[in-house]
Amino acid sequence: MSTNDVTEYSVMCPCGAGTVTFLESIPDHAFARESQREYSAQIDCSECRLNFVVHQQSFGEGKKPTIVSREQVEARKAAAALHDATALELFKSPESKRLSRAISDLVDNEPTMAARHRLLRRLGVIYETLPTFRKRPIGGSEAVSRLGAAGLMRLGCLSEFGGGDTEFFIEASRELAELKGAVQSIPLEAVKLSPMSS
């Protein structure tokens, strides 16, 4: 049975009336790796829970949780939802459906596994080696699914794929890039927390 070595510490919450508790956990054995270290946080103040949230990324130093404004998180979620809804709408457009069928047919009509692999790499759908691809090959419909809206719009901008709809795809790509930029421009600024007073 494994156990974890847990470190817990508290700091003052943003309003100063309560605390924020941080936990750090790592397996308690000699072969524990840094990648196994886990972090969590909890806002113990009911007032601050209304205005702030714990924000935690899943990699690197970003694994350590921070306290951010609920307003910023909600604004970013709303911008991301608008981006995703627009991407889905563009993906379902008649122009995208025509391009999807064309790409799917192009992939499925390749005469050999190696030719299909070369095409999928050129399209930016896969990045694995041919031997790996041979173990888990994909067809045209899976390729289109993996491309998603942004990938499909990118390919549609090329006259080779977009055909008469190239202008639609150029405009759609621009719109998606602007919406993605809007999401990324909303900062999630960590709130400065003070240590507990003795």
LUMTISE-173409 format. One record per residue: residue in three letters; z negated, y, x of N, C-alpha, C, O, CB in turn. Coordinates in steps of 0.02 Angstrom, whole numbers, padded with zeros to 5 digits, always signed. Glycine has a CB too. Layout:
<guvexs>
AlaZYXZYXZYXZYXZYX
...
</guvexs>
This chain:
<guvexs>
Met+00000-00059+00042+00000+00000+00000+00000+00062+00045-00039+00066+00092-00061+00000-00048
Ser+00042+00109+00029+00046+00169+00071+00004+00225+00040-00006+00229-00020+00119+00192+00079
Thr-00019+00268+00085-00056+00327+00063-00024+00389+00093+00017+00383+00139-00132+00323+00083
Asn-00041+00446+00067-00015+00508+00093-00071+00552+00119-00127+00552+00092+00024+00545+00039
Asp-00057+00589+00171-00103+00639+00197-00086+00704+00161-00030+00730+00169-00097+00646+00276
Val-00132+00730+00122-00119+00789+00080-00159+00848+00104-00219+00843+00116-00135+00774+00006
Thr-00125+00904+00112-00158+00967+00130-00151+01014+00070-00096+01024+00044-00128+00998+00195
Glu-00206+01044+00050-00205+01090-00007-00236+01156+00015-00288+01158+00049-00244+01060-00069
Tyr-00204+01211-00005-00233+01277+00008-00215+01324-00049-00164+01315-00082-00209+01305+00076
Ser-00256+01374-00059-00246+01422-00114-00241+01492-00085-00272+01508-00035-00302+01418-00166
Val-00202+01533-00120-00196+01604-00103-00204+01643-00168-00202+01615-00222-00127+01620-00068
Met-00213+01708-00161-00220+01751-00221-00153+01752-00258-00100+01754-00227-00243+01823-00202
Cys-00156+01752-00324-00094+01758-00363-00070+01830-00362-00107+01873-00338-00106+01734-00437
Pro-00010+01844-00385+00017+01913-00382-00027+01965-00416-00031+02022-00392+00085+01914-00412
Cys-00059+01948-00472-00100+01998-00506-00170+02004-00477-00206+02052-00491-00105+01981-00580
Gly-00190+01955-00436-00255+01957-00403-00312+01928-00444-00368+01924-00418-00271+02027-00387
Ala-00299+01907-00505-00353+01881-00548-00363+01806-00541-00415+01780-00561-00339+01898-00620
Gly-00314+01772-00512-00318+01699-00506-00291+01676-00439-00292+01713-00390-00280+01665-00562
Thr-00266+01614-00437-00242+01586-00374-00175+01551-00384-00153+01537-00440-00293+01537-00345
Val-00143+01538-00328-00084+01494-00325-00103+01439-00275-00124+01454-00219-00018+01534-00303
Thr-00095+01377-00296-00114+01320-00254-00051+01287-00226-00005+01271-00263-00156+01269-00294
Phe-00051+01277-00160+00005+01244-00126-00019+01176-00101-00075+01170-00076+00032+01288-00068
Leu+00024+01126-00107+00009+01059-00082+00063+01038-00033+00123+01052-00043+00004+01008-00140
Glu+00043+01005+00021+00089+00979+00070+00070+00906+00081+00011+00891+00094+00087+01020+00138
Ser+00117+00861+00075+00103+00789+00077+00151+00755+00125+00211+00768+00125+00107+00758+00007
Ile+00124+00709+00166+00165+00669+00211+00135+00599+00214+00074+00592+00212+00170+00702+00283
Pro+00177+00547+00219+00149+00480+00223+00100+00473+00281+00111+00500+00336+00206+00428+00231
Asp+00047+00438+00269-00007+00431+00318+00004+00368+00360-00032+00319+00353-00076+00428+00282
His+00054+00371+00404+00065+00317+00452+00099+00346+00514+00124+00402+00513+00108+00260+00421
Ala+00098+00309+00567+00122+00334+00631+00197+00348+00634+00220+00385+00678+00105+00284+00685
Phe+00235+00320+00587+00307+00327+00590+00335+00376+00538+00394+00376+00524+00340+00260+00581
Ala+00291+00418+00511+00313+00467+00461+00362+00517+00493+00351+00540+00549+00252+00504+00430
Arg+00415+00532+00456+00465+00580+00480+00455+00646+00444+00428+00649+00389+00537+00553+00468
Glu+00477+00698+00477+00471+00765+00447+00508+00769+00381+00486+00805+00335+00498+00819+00496
Ser+00563+00732+00374+00602+00733+00312+00563+00703+00254+00581+00714+00196+00667+00695+00322
Gln+00509+00666+00268+00468+00637+00215+00414+00685+00190+00380+00671+00141+00436+00573+00240
Arg+00407+00741+00223+00357+00791+00203+00379+00822+00136+00436+00842+00128+00348+00846+00258
Glu+00333+00826+00090+00347+00855+00024+00300+00913+00011+00242+00913+00034+00341+00802-00032
Tyr+00325+00962-00025+00287+01022-00041+00287+01032-00117+00334+01013-00151+00315+01084-00005
Ser+00234+01062-00141+00232+01082-00211+00185+01141-00218+00146+01156-00173+00209+01022-00257
Ala+00189+01174-00274+00146+01232-00288+00132+01236-00362+00170+01211-00404+00179+01298-00262
Gln+00078+01269-00378+00059+01277-00448+00026+01346-00456-00017+01365-00417+00010+01221-00472
Ile+00048+01383-00506+00018+01447-00522-00042+01434-00567-00033+01409-00623+00069+01497-00555
Asp-00102+01450-00543-00163+01434-00580-00184+01491-00627-00231+01483-00665-00219+01419-00532
Cys-00150+01547-00624-00167+01606-00665-00122+01607-00727-00061+01609-00722-00159+01672-00624
Ser-00152+01607-00787-00113+01606-00849-00072+01670-00857-00017+01668-00884-00158+01597-00909
Glu-00097+01726-00834-00060+01790-00838+00002+01788-00794+00056+01809-00814-00106+01849-00818
Cys-00006+01764-00733+00050+01762-00686+00102+01710-00707+00161+01718-00692+00025+01746-00615
Arg+00081+01656-00741+00130+01606-00764+00180+01635-00813+00235+01609-00821+00094+01546-00796
Leu+00160+01690-00846+00206+01723-00893+00261+01761-00856+00316+01768-00882+00168+01770-00939
Asn+00246+01786-00796+00292+01830-00761+00323+01800-00698+00372+01827-00672+00257+01893-00742
Phe+00295+01745-00674+00319+01715-00612+00328+01640-00620+00298+01609-00664+00271+01730-00554
Val+00370+01610-00577+00381+01538-00577+00382+01513-00505+00392+01552-00458+00447+01519-00614
Val+00371+01448-00497+00377+01416-00432+00450+01401-00421+00482+01370-00464+00333+01351-00427
His+00477+01422-00365+00547+01408-00348+00547+01364-00286+00516+01380-00235+00587+01474-00336
Gln+00584+01308-00290+00585+01261-00234+00655+01235-00225+00685+01208-00272+00535+01204-00246
Gln+00681+01242-00164+00746+01212-00147+00733+01143-00120+00676+01124-00108+00785+01256-00096
Ser+00786+01105-00112+00777+01035-00094+00793+01018-00021+00799+00959-00004+00819+00993-00138
Phe+00801+01068+00022+00820+01052+00091+00790+01102+00140+00774+01159+00122+00896+01051+00098
Gly+00782+01079+00202+00761+01122+00257+00697+01160+00244+00653+01137+00207+00815+01171+00273
Glu+00692+01218+00275+00634+01261+00264+00629+01283+00191+00575+01302+00167+00637+01323+00310
Gly+00686+01279+00156+00686+01296+00085+00647+01247+00043+00635+01260-00016+00757+01299+00060
Lys+00626+01191+00073+00585+01143+00035+00517+01172+00018+00486+01151-00031+00576+01078+00076
Lys+00494+01220+00057+00430+01250+00042+00437+01295-00019+00481+01338-00021+00404+01291+00104
Pro+00394+01285-00068+00401+01325-00130+00380+01397-00119+00338+01413-00077+00359+01294-00186
Thr+00410+01440-00159+00392+01511-00160+00379+01531-00232+00399+01496-00278+00448+01555-00127
Ile+00347+01587-00240+00335+01615-00306+00385+01672-00316+00388+01718-00275+00261+01640-00315
Val+00424+01668-00370+00475+01719-00383+00467+01745-00455+00434+01714-00496+00546+01690-00372
Ser+00498+01801-00467+00496+01832-00533+00533+01789-00585+00589+01767-00573+00527+01902-00531
Arg+00501+01777-00641+00533+01740-00695+00595+01776-00719+00645+01744-00738+00483+01730-00755
Glu+00594+01842-00718+00651+01883-00740+00713+01869-00696+00768+01863-00722+00633+01958-00738
Gln+00702+01864-00630+00758+01849-00585+00786+01779-00597+00846+01769-00596+00735+01857-00512
Val+00741+01731-00608+00763+01662-00620+00803+01659-00685+00855+01626-00687+00702+01615-00624
Glu+00779+01692-00737+00815+01691-00801+00882+01726-00796+00931+01703-00825+00773+01724-00856
Ala+00885+01781-00758+00949+01817-00749+00999+01772-00711+01058+01770-00728+00938+01883-00710
Arg+00974+01737-00660+01019+01692-00623+01042+01634-00666+01100+01614-00663+00983+01666-00560
Lys+00997+01606-00707+01016+01552-00752+01069+01574-00802+01116+01538-00816+00955+01525-00789
Ala+01061+01635-00828+01110+01661-00876+01178+01671-00843+01230+01655-00872+01085+01728-00906
Ala+01178+01698-00782+01241+01708-00746+01273+01641-00730+01334+01634-00734+01229+01748-00681
Ala+01233+01591-00711+01259+01524-00696+01287+01492-00759+01339+01458-00756+01204+01480-00665
Ala+01254+01502-00816+01278+01473-00879+01345+01504-00898+01390+01469-00923+01227+01484-00935
Leu+01353+01569-00887+01417+01602-00901+01472+01575-00855+01527+01561-00878+01411+01679-00892
His+01456+01566-00792+01504+01537-00744+01525+01467-00767+01584+01451-00770+01474+01533-00673
Asp+01476+01425-00785+01490+01356-00804+01530+01352-00869+01575+01311-00875+01426+01317-00812
Ala+01514+01395-00917+01551+01396-00981+01623+01418-00970+01669+01389-00999+01516+01443-01032
Thr+01633+01468-00927+01701+01491-00912+01740+01437-00875+01799+01426-00890+01699+01555-00870
Ala+01708+01404-00827+01741+01350-00790+01762+01294-00838+01817+01268-00832+01694+01322-00735
Leu+01719+01276-00885+01735+01223-00932+01793+01245-00978+01838+01205-00991+01673+01206-00975
Glu+01792+01306-01000+01846+01332-01042+01912+01331-01005+01964+01312-01032+01829+01404-01065
Leu+01911+01352-00941+01972+01351-00901+01996+01280-00888+02056+01267-00888+01961+01388-00834
Phe+01948+01234-00877+01965+01164-00864+01998+01132-00924+02039+01087-00917+01902+01125-00845
Lys+01980+01156-00985+02008+01127-01047+02072+01164-01070+02100+01145-01121+01956+01130-01102
Ser+02094+01214-01034+02153+01253-01054+02215+01209-01051+02217+01160-01015+02162+01315-01009
Pro+02268+01227-01090+02330+01189-01088+02361+01187-01018+02390+01137-00997+02381+01219-01137
Glu+02355+01243-00981+02383+01245-00913+02347+01195-00868+02378+01160-00828+02377+01317-00884
Ser+02280+01192-00875+02242+01145-00834+02256+01073-00853+02258+01029-00810+02167+01159-00841
Lys+02266+01061-00917+02282+00993-00939+02349+00970-00911+02356+00912-00891+02282+00989-01017
Arg+02398+01015-00910+02463+00998-00881+02456+00982-00807+02483+00933-00782+02514+01055-00891
Leu+02418+01024-00771+02408+01014-00700+02368+00950-00688+02382+00913-00640+02372+01074-00669
Ser+02319+00936-00729+02278+00875-00722+02322+00813-00728+02316+00766-00688+02223+00873-00775
Arg+02366+00813-00778+02411+00756-00787+02457+00748-00727+02469+00693-00704+02452+00764-00852
Ala+02483+00804-00702+02529+00802-00645+02494+00775-00583+02522+00734-00546+02558+00872-00631
Ile+02433+00798-00570+02396+00774-00511+02378+00701-00519+02384+00662-00472+02333+00817-00499
Ser+02355+00683-00578+02337+00613-00591+02397+00567-00580+02391+00515-00548+02310+00605-00663
Asp+02454+00586-00607+02515+00546-00597+02536+00543-00524+02556+00491-00499+02573+00575-00639
Leu+02530+00600-00490+02548+00603-00419+02505+00554-00378+02531+00518-00336+02539+00675-00392
Val+02441+00553-00391+02395+00508-00356+02410+00436-00374+02416+00393-00330+02322+00525-00371
Asp+02416+00421-00438+02427+00352-00461+02494+00324-00439+02502+00263-00433+02422+00349-00536
Asn+02544+00367-00427+02610+00344-00408+02620+00335-00333+02674+00316-00310+02662+00392-00434
Glu+02567+00348-00294+02573+00337-00221+02583+00262-00210+02547+00222-00240+02510+00363-00182
Pro+02631+00241-00167+02647+00170-00160+02594+00128-00123+02590+00068-00134+02712+00164-00125
Thr+02555+00161-00079+02507+00122-00040+02438+00156-00043+02432+00214-00061+02530+00114+00033
Met+02388+00117-00025+02319+00144-00022+02315+00199+00031+02282+00250+00021+02268+00088-00006
Ala+02349+00190+00087+02349+00240+00140+02381+00305+00117+02357+00359+00132+02384+00213+00202
Ala+02436+00300+00081+02470+00360+00056+02426+00396+00005+02422+00457+00005+02538+00341+00023
Arg+02392+00358-00037+02346+00388-00086+02289+00424-00049+02270+00479-00067+02318+00334-00135
His+02262+00392+00002+02208+00421+00042+02230+00487+00073+02194+00536+00071+02185+00372+00096
Arg+02291+00488+00104+02317+00549+00135+02323+00605+00084+02305+00663+00097+02384+00536+00169
Leu+02350+00589+00025+02359+00639-00028+02291+00667-00051+02283+00728-00057+02397+00610-00087
Leu+02244+00623-00063+02178+00646-00087+02143+00689-00035+02108+00736-00053+02135+00585-00106
Arg+02151+00673+00028+02121+00715+00080+02156+00783+00082+02123+00834+00090+02126+00680+00150
Arg+02222+00782+00075+02260+00846+00076+02240+00890+00017+02237+00951+00023+02335+00832+00074
Leu+02226+00859-00040+02205+00896-00100+02133+00919-00096+02111+00960-00136+02215+00853-00162
Gly+02095+00894-00048+02025+00913-00041+01979+00876-00089+01924+00900-00105+02018+00987-00053
Val+02001+00818-00112+01961+00779-00160+01912+00733-00123+01855+00725-00144+02006+00736-00205
Ile+01934+00704-00067+01892+00660-00028+01893+00681+00045+01937+00718+00066+01915+00586-00035
Tyr+01844+00657+00082+01841+00673+00154+01828+00611+00196+01827+00615+00257+01786+00724+00166
Glu+01819+00553+00163+01802+00493+00200+01862+00464+00237+01920+00484+00226+01774+00441+00153
Thr+01848+00417+00281+01900+00383+00320+01937+00333+00275+01913+00315+00221+01870+00348+00382
Leu+01994+00311+00299+02033+00262+00261+01995+00197+00250+01995+00172+00194+02099+00248+00297
Pro+01961+00169+00301+01924+00107+00287+01870+00115+00233+01861+00070+00192+01891+00082+00352
Thr+01836+00171+00233+01786+00184+00181+01820+00192+00113+01795+00166+00063+01745+00248+00198
Phe+01876+00227+00112+01913+00236+00049+01937+00169+00021+01936+00159-00039+01973+00283+00059
Arg+01958+00125+00065+01981+00059+00042+01926+00020+00006+01940-00020-00038+02007+00018+00101
Lys+01864+00032+00026+01807-00002-00007+01793+00027-00076+01770-00008-00121+01744+00003+00038
Arg+01805+00093-00083+01791+00126-00147+01849+00173-00166+01842+00234-00166+01725+00167-00142
Pro+01907+00143-00181+01965+00186-00197+01956+00220-00265+01919+00196-00308+02030+00144-00197
Ile+01990+00276-00273+01989+00310-00338+02060+00322-00360+02107+00324-00320+01950+00378-00333
Gly+02068+00329-00425+02133+00342-00455+02141+00415-00472+02100+00457-00455+02144+00299-00516
Gly+02195+00430-00507+02212+00498-00523+02163+00533-00569+02145+00591-00557+02278+00500-00555
Ser+02139+00498-00621+02092+00531-00667+02026+00546-00633+01995+00597-00647+02080+00487-00729
Glu+02003+00501-00589+01941+00513-00552+01951+00571-00503+01906+00612-00493+01919+00449-00513
Ala+02010+00576-00474+02025+00631-00428+02021+00698-00464+01992+00746-00438+02095+00623-00397
Val+02049+00702-00524+02047+00764-00563+01975+00781-00581+01954+00839-00578+02090+00758-00627
Ser+01937+00730-00600+01866+00741-00618+01827+00768-00558+01787+00813-00566+01835+00675-00642
Arg+01839+00740-00499+01804+00763-00439+01825+00834-00419+01784+00871-00391+01817+00716-00381
Leu+01887+00852-00433+01909+00920-00417+01869+00971-00456+01851+01024-00430+01984+00928-00431
Gly+01857+00956-00520+01822+01004-00562+01866+01065-00575+01923+01068-00554+01756+01025-00531
Ala+01837+01113-00610+01875+01173-00628+01896+01213-00567+01954+01233-00562+01835+01216-00676
Ala+01849+01226-00521+01865+01268-00463+01920+01236-00420+01966+01271-00398+01802+01281-00421
Gly+01914+01171-00408+01965+01137-00368+02033+01136-00402+02085+01145-00369+01943+01066-00353
Leu+02032+01126-00467+02095+01126-00505+02128+01195-00503+02188+01201-00495+02083+01104-00577
Met+02087+01247-00512+02113+01316-00509+02142+01330-00440+02194+01362-00434+02058+01367-00527
Arg+02108+01307-00387+02131+01317-00318+02199+01286-00308+02244+01317-00280+02081+01287-00268
Leu+02207+01223-00331+02272+01190-00323+02326+01222-00366+02384+01226-00346+02266+01116-00340
Gly+02307+01246-00425+02355+01278-00469+02384+01342-00441+02438+01363-00460+02323+01292-00535
Cys+02347+01373-00394+02372+01434-00361+02430+01421-00315+02468+01466-00297+02316+01468-00323
Leu+02438+01358-00295+02494+01339-00251+02555+01325-00293+02551+01287-00342+02476+01277-00207
Ser+02611+01355-00276+02672+01346-00316+02692+01273-00321+02724+01252-00369+02729+01387-00287
Glu+02673+01234-00270+02689+01162-00270+02657+01127-00330+02686+01079-00356+02664+01130-00205
Phe+02599+01150-00352+02564+01118-00407+02565+01160-00470+02574+01134-00525+02493+01103-00388
Gly+02555+01225-00463+02549+01269-00521+02614+01279-00560+02612+01292-00620+02524+01335-00500
Gly+02670+01273-00526+02734+01282-00559+02738+01350-00594+02725+01401-00564+02747+01227-00609
Gly+02756+01349-00658+02763+01410-00697+02696+01440-00717+02693+01496-00743+02803+01397-00759
Asp+02641+01404-00705+02575+01428-00724+02536+01457-00665+02476+01469-00671+02535+01371-00755
Thr+02569+01469-00610+02534+01492-00549+02495+01556-00562+02438+01562-00539+02584+01504-00494
Glu+02522+01604-00599+02487+01667-00612+02423+01655-00651+02372+01687-00639+02533+01715-00650
Phe+02425+01608-00699+02365+01591-00738+02311+01566-00690+02253+01586-00696+02381+01538-00792
Phe+02329+01522-00644+02280+01492-00599+02254+01543-00548+02195+01540-00530+02311+01433-00562
Ile+02295+01588-00526+02273+01641-00480+02220+01684-00515+02168+01699-00487+02333+01685-00456
Glu+02234+01704-00577+02187+01745-00616+02123+01706-00630+02068+01733-00625+02219+01769-00682
Ala+02130+01642-00648+02071+01600-00663+02028+01591-00601+01967+01594-00606+02094+01532-00690
Ser+02059+01581-00543+02021+01574-00481+01983+01637-00464+01926+01635-00443+02068+01555-00423
Arg+02016+01694-00474+01983+01758-00462+01923+01767-00508+01870+01788-00486+02033+01817-00472
Glu+01933+01750-00572+01878+01757-00621+01819+01711-00602+01761+01733-00605+01903+01740-00692
Leu+01832+01649-00583+01778+01603-00564+01743+01628-00501+01682+01623-00496+01805+01533-00553
Ala+01781+01654-00453+01750+01679-00392+01705+01739-00406+01651+01745-00377+01805+01699-00341
Glu+01727+01783-00451+01685+01841-00470+01621+01818-00504+01567+01844-00491+01724+01888-00516
Leu+01627+01769-00549+01568+01744-00585+01520+01709-00536+01459+01716-00542+01588+01696-00641
Lys+01547+01671-00489+01504+01638-00439+01470+01691-00396+01411+01684-00379+01546+01589-00395
Gly+01507+01742-00377+01477+01797-00339+01422+01832-00377+01372+01853-00348+01531+01848-00319
Ala+01431+01838-00443+01379+01870-00484+01315+01828-00484+01260+01856-00482+01404+01879-00557
Val+01323+01762-00485+01263+01718-00483+01228+01727-00416+01167+01735-00413+01284+01643-00494
Gln+01266+01725-00362+01237+01729-00295+01209+01798-00279+01166+01804-00235+01289+01711-00244
Ser+01232+01849-00315+01208+01917-00301+01139+01930-00332+01107+01981-00317+01258+01967-00325
Ile+01117+01886-00377+01051+01895-00408+01000+01865-00361+00997+01804-00354+01048+01863-00480
Pro+00959+01906-00329+00913+01880-00280+00854+01844-00312+00831+01861-00367+00887+01936-00235
Leu+00829+01794-00277+00766+01762-00296+00718+01780-00239+00710+01741-00191+00773+01683-00306
Glu+00687+01838-00245+00645+01863-00192+00575+01835-00199+00544+01839-00252+00644+01940-00192
Ala+00550+01806-00145+00482+01778-00144+00432+01835-00150+00438+01886-00117+00470+01737-00080
Val+00383+01825-00193+00329+01873-00202+00280+01864-00144+00262+01808-00127+00293+01864-00271
Lys+00259+01920-00114+00211+01916-00058+00143+01900-00088+00118+01934-00133+00210+01983-00017
Leu+00113+01847-00061+00047+01825-00085-00005+01838-00030+00008+01830+00029+00048+01750-00104
Ser-00064+01858-00051-00118+01873-00004-00166+01815+00003-00177+01778-00045-00156+01937-00026
Pro-00195+01806+00062-00244+01753+00070-00306+01767+00028-00319+01823+00007-00264+01745+00144
Met-00344+01715+00016-00406+01722-00023-00455+01765+00018-00460+01756+00078-00437+01652-00040
Ser-00489+01810-00016-00539+01851+00019-00603+01811+00026-00624+01774-00019-00552+01917-00019
Ser-00635+01819+00083-00695+01779+00097-00757+01810+00066-00812+01784+00073-00706+01772+00172
</guvexs>
